[in-house]
Amino acid sequence: MLSIRDVHAGYGATPILFGVSLDVRQGEAVALLGRNGMGKTTLMKTVMGFLRPWRGALEFEGQPVSGLTPHEIARLGVGLVPENRRIFPGLTVRENLELGLSAVADRSAKLRRERYEQVFGYFPRLRERIDQAGKTLSGGEQQMLAIGRVMMAGARLILMDEPTQGLAPAMVRVIRDIIGELKRHGVTVLLVEQNARVALAICDRGYIMEKGVIVFEGPSKELRESPVTREKLGV
């Protein structure tokens, strides 16, 4: 579903990614692991079109996306749940969710109802708080809203950047279960996560990134048992 080949990218004249290659197959959840500052978020921004790769190729469902804008990539079916959630704090839950529909060509009442019911099926708390401002939600509820927003857009591939960051253990379990449920319903997930134990419990496969390159990859069971994981991530 997502193919990344020999991607180099950075900010200004500063290189961050040095020939990254990875694949995400349809229906999988794939973990991208590594310590802070290793290039994981930069890769997500490059996939989503916020950064142009200096070299290399990115394809979504066989279509090159390297030169597309973020909104064009979103309309193809890729959604980003960014680090720190980035909801609009002054807008209500409803208004935040409605923004997800801006990436959809068909904005009929029928599709709107279907998307709302899908989101509320996963996140009944959002239905209860539909007219509350985003800034009044807890951290966990804001994360639900950020995920719900990309679901409103109909994303078939969801990029999640540190979704459990700063959350209480009980809410971490909720987010973990939600990602598992998305996967069971056929949504493909690329998960950047500091909590390697949580990520490898959810995901089918994983990649470890260090200083802008992939240094190890394999099935989650293999990563959990590998001394490389302990060495690189300290788990």
C-alpha positions in Angstrom: 0.0 0.0 0.0 2.9 2.4 0.9 6.3 2.0 -0.7 9.2 4.1 0.4 12.5 3.7 -1.6 15.8 5.3 -0.8 14.3 8.5 0.5 16.6 11.4 1.4 15.1 14.5 3.0 15.8 17.3 5.5 15.2 20.9 6.5 17.0 23.7 4.6 20.5 22.4 3.9 20.4 20.0 6.9 19.9 16.3 5.9 17.8 14.2 8.3 16.9 11.1 6.2 19.7 9.1 4.5 18.2 6.6 2.1 15.1 5.2 4.0 13.3 2.3 2.5 10.2 0.6 4.0 6.9 -1.0 3.0 3.4 -1.1 4.5 1.1 -3.7 3.1 -2.7 -3.3 3.1 -4.4 -4.2 6.4 -1.1 -4.2 8.4 -0.1 -2.2 11.4 3.6 -1.3 11.1 5.7 0.3 13.9 8.4 2.8 13.2 10.6 2.9 16.3 13.6 4.8 17.5 14.8 7.3 20.0 14.0 11.0 19.8 15.7 12.9 17.0 16.3 9.9 14.7 14.1 11.1 11.8 10.8 9.3 12.4 8.6 12.5 12.4 10.6 13.8 9.4 9.7 10.6 7.5 6.0 11.0 8.3 6.1 14.6 7.1 7.8 13.5 3.9 5.2 10.8 3.3 2.4 13.3 3.9 3.9 15.9 1.5 4.9 18.6 4.1 8.5 18.0 3.0 9.7 17.2 -0.5 12.2 14.3 -0.7 15.6 15.3 -2.0 16.0 11.9 -3.6 14.1 8.6 -3.7 10.5 7.5 -4.4 7.3 7.3 -2.5 4.2 5.5 -3.8 0.7 5.0 -2.4 -1.2 2.1 -3.9 1.2 2.2 -6.8 0.8 5.9 -7.5 3.8 8.2 -7.1 3.1 10.9 -4.4 6.5 12.5 -4.1 5.5 15.7 -5.8 1.9 16.0 -4.4 0.7 18.5 -1.9 -0.6 17.4 1.5 -4.2 17.9 0.6 -3.8 15.9 -2.7 -2.2 13.1 -0.7 -5.1 13.3 1.8 -7.6 13.0 -1.0 -5.9 9.8 -2.1 -6.7 8.2 1.3 -3.8 9.0 3.5 -4.4 10.6 6.9 -2.0 12.0 9.5 -2.6 12.0 13.2 0.3 14.4 14.1 2.4 14.5 17.2 0.7 16.5 20.0 -2.6 16.0 18.2 -2.9 19.5 16.7 -6.6 19.8 17.1 -8.1 23.3 16.8 -8.7 24.2 20.5 -11.2 27.0 19.9 -13.4 24.9 17.6 -16.0 22.4 18.9 -15.6 18.7 18.5 -18.2 18.9 15.7 -16.2 21.6 13.9 -12.9 19.8 14.2 -14.5 16.6 12.8 -16.1 18.6 10.0 -12.7 19.8 8.9 -11.9 16.1 8.1 -14.5 16.2 5.4 -12.7 19.0 3.6 -10.5 16.2 2.0 -13.6 14.4 0.6 -15.2 15.2 -2.8 -18.6 13.6 -1.8 -19.9 15.7 1.1 -23.5 14.4 0.9 -25.7 14.2 3.9 -25.6 10.4 3.6 -21.8 10.2 3.7 -21.6 12.7 6.5 -24.0 10.6 8.6 -22.1 7.4 7.9 -18.8 9.0 8.8 -20.1 10.4 12.1 -21.6 7.1 13.0 -18.3 5.3 12.3 -16.4 7.8 14.4 -18.9 7.7 17.3 -18.8 3.9 17.1 -15.1 4.0 18.0 -15.4 7.1 20.3 -18.7 7.4 22.0 -17.2 10.1 24.3 -16.9 12.4 21.3 -20.7 12.2 20.7 -21.2 13.2 24.4 -18.9 16.2 23.9 -19.9 17.1 20.4 -20.5 20.8 21.2 -17.6 21.3 23.6 -14.5 23.2 22.5 -11.5 21.1 21.8 -9.5 22.9 24.5 -11.9 21.6 27.2 -11.2 17.9 26.4 -8.7 15.7 28.2 -5.5 14.6 26.5 -7.0 11.2 25.7 -10.2 12.8 24.3 -8.1 15.1 22.1 -6.3 12.1 20.7 -9.6 10.5 20.0 -10.6 13.7 18.2 -7.4 13.7 16.1 -8.0 10.1 15.0 -11.7 10.8 14.4 -10.8 13.7 12.1 -8.8 11.5 9.7 -11.5 8.9 9.9 -14.0 11.5 8.7 -11.7 12.0 5.7 -12.1 8.3 4.9 -8.3 7.6 5.3 -7.4 4.0 4.3 -3.8 4.5 5.5 -3.4 6.4 8.9 0.0 7.7 9.9 0.1 8.1 13.7 2.9 10.1 15.3 3.3 9.3 19.0 -0.4 8.8 19.8 0.2 7.7 23.4 2.6 10.5 24.3 1.8 12.2 27.6 -1.3 10.0 28.2 -2.1 8.1 31.4 -1.7 4.3 31.3 -5.4 3.7 31.2 -5.8 6.0 28.2 -2.7 4.3 26.5 -4.6 1.0 26.7 -7.7 2.7 25.1 -5.6 4.0 22.2 -3.9 0.7 21.8 -7.2 -1.1 21.6 -8.5 1.5 19.1 -5.6 0.9 16.8 -6.1 -2.8 17.0 -9.8 -2.3 16.2 -9.0 -0.1 13.2 -6.7 -2.8 11.9 -9.4 -5.4 12.3 -11.7 -3.3 10.2 -9.1 -3.1 7.4 -7.5 0.3 8.1 -3.8 0.2 7.5 -1.6 2.0 10.1 2.0 3.2 10.2 2.7 4.0 13.8 5.6 6.1 15.2 5.8 5.3 18.9 8.3 5.9 21.7 6.6 3.1 23.7 8.1 0.2 21.9 6.3 -2.4 24.1 2.9 -1.0 23.2 3.8 -0.6 19.5 5.1 -4.1 19.1 2.1 -5.5 21.0 -0.2 -3.9 18.4 1.8 -4.1 15.2 2.5 -7.0 12.8 6.0 -5.8 11.9 8.4 -3.0 12.9 11.4 -1.0 11.7 14.0 0.6 13.9 15.4 4.0 12.8 18.7 5.4 14.0 20.2 8.7 12.7 18.1 8.8 9.6 18.5 5.2 8.4 16.7 1.9 9.0 19.0 -0.3 11.1 16.8 -3.3 11.8 13.4 -4.6 10.7 11.3 -7.7 11.2 8.1 -9.3 12.6 7.1 -7.8 16.0 7.8 -11.1 17.8 11.4 -11.0 16.4 11.9 -7.4 17.4 10.6 -8.0 20.9 13.1 -10.8 21.4 16.1 -9.3 19.6 19.1 -7.9 21.5 19.2 -5.2 18.8 15.9 -3.8 20.1 17.3 -3.7 23.6 20.5 -2.0 22.4 18.8 0.6 20.2 15.7 1.3 22.3 16.7 0.3 25.8 13.7 -2.1 26.2 
